Amino acid sequence: MVTLIESFLDGELIPAVILWGPKSHIFVIDGAHRLSALLSWVLNDYGDGPLSYQYFGGIIPEGQRALARKARNEVETRIGLFSHFTDQISNGREVTDPKVSARVGNFIRRGIQVQWIYGDADKAESSFFKINTQGSIHDPVEERILRNRRKAPAVAARSVVRAATGHQYWSKYSPEVQKTIETKSASIHRSLFSPEINTPIKSIDLPVGGAASVTDALDLLISLSEIVDPSSRPIESYQDDPDGSETLSLLSRLEKTTSNLIGNQSRSLGLHPFVYFYTSKGRHYPPLMMGMFSLVAEKLNNNDRDWFKIFATPKRRLIEEALIEHKTIITLLISATASKKRAEGGKRVIDYIVETVREGKSTITPDNIAAHLGLQSRLYSIQSKPGADFSDDAKSSAFLRDALRQALRRPLCEGYLDPTKSISYDHIIRKEDGGTGGDENCQATHPYCNSVKG
């Protein structure tokens, strides 16, 4: 950003911006980053200003604010405020610094070259992909969503990633459909991406879906959309969704599966995010999250209610202890596989641990986990060598190790409880057995455990 603004003010070559716009709207086919850099400087809005605040409905993640502050400081240090340049011109002040004087002169005279594409929307789209996939590498996640932008998984992912704020990709649907999409998307976003993560980690109150950086979150949401589809269709197999009905159906399935993992509804297992979805160093690990998501979606599709019941028994403690004890080797083994197979690896590991605990037939060991994944040869070649300095990962790992010792365990299942994500309240002595409603007879528990207690 800063280099581009400097190039503009120093009279250096800046490629033309390519536009297309047959009617009332103008679309930027190439050069949007150039325009956004200059507009950010002009408006003094780097993602945290008044326009951004309005655009995102007042919801601006702290990570975005931090990047905005960093960009603003760098621009002001190396270039100066846009208002300084306009003041110099309007007040007619003589600039003594020759570099600043030259920049003011270029600022007055300089324009941006524009090239126009003439033709219909198909030609504009074809031009966009030709331009943006040649020369520089186009982000594969972004390209995948753009090519399938009218399909339900893309609309759903884009609505959830910003909690239904920002650009409304669903604006062509009826007002009723729009409202329902926004309600469901905001709910799913809260469940998956709240609270924000700061490093080093100083709390075990971690989001189920990890940090909500747009590209990573979109990739995750597309994968989750494919997981909850009864046929596990990839986004490319969908048809365009002209009325939003398929988007609503997909969001409903996402919401249902998510609410079985987390939340206060009676079906919520109340899984502790750190135990199930993070590495021992406190980094979110999507293969484990998608693996559990896939297992739950599969059991829901098969109406396999018995599978969930183990999480309401003391065997839950054994499942969680196995995940915690072997977390490092699990994540390293899964990471040793091809990237496209890692989500399946996460599913197989969690399924193996759950079924082994259920049957009580064998001990869960690194050798057994590696054998189940068919990665015995990799087990002995995997090594981790921490550096001499304490990295953020090391600091986070130390904190999480200590914090987990103090985390709440529930008496019904002996599993960990994150009360900020999921909580229910249970009578220690049942009402029908004479239990009172006083606090001495109240205990916090997982919603699902409470619902099946009987």
Buried (B, 14 or more C-beta within 10 A) or exposed (E): BBEBBBBBBEEEEBEEBBBBEEEEEEBBBBBEEBEBBBEBBEEBBBBBBEBBBEBBBEBBBEBBBEBBEEBBEEBBEEBBEBEEBEEBEEEEEEBEEEEBEBBBBBBEEEEEEEEEBEEEEEEBBEBBBEBBEEEEEBEEBBBBBBBBBBBBBBBBBBBBBBBBBBEBBBEEBEEEBBEBBBEBBBBBBBBBBBEEBEEBBEEBBBBBBBBBBBEBBBBBBBBBBBBBBEEEEBBEEBEEBEEBEBBBBBBEBBBBBBBBBBBEBEBBBBBBBBBBBBBBBBBBBBBBBBBBBBBBBBBBBEEEEEBBEBBBBEBBBBBBBBBBBBBBBBBBBBBBBEEEEBBBBBBBBBBBBBEBBBEEEEEBEBEBBBEBBEBBEBBEEBEEEEEEEEEEBBBBBBBBEEBBEEBEEBEBBBBBBBEEBBBBEBBEEEEEEEBEEEEEBBBBBBBBBBBBBE
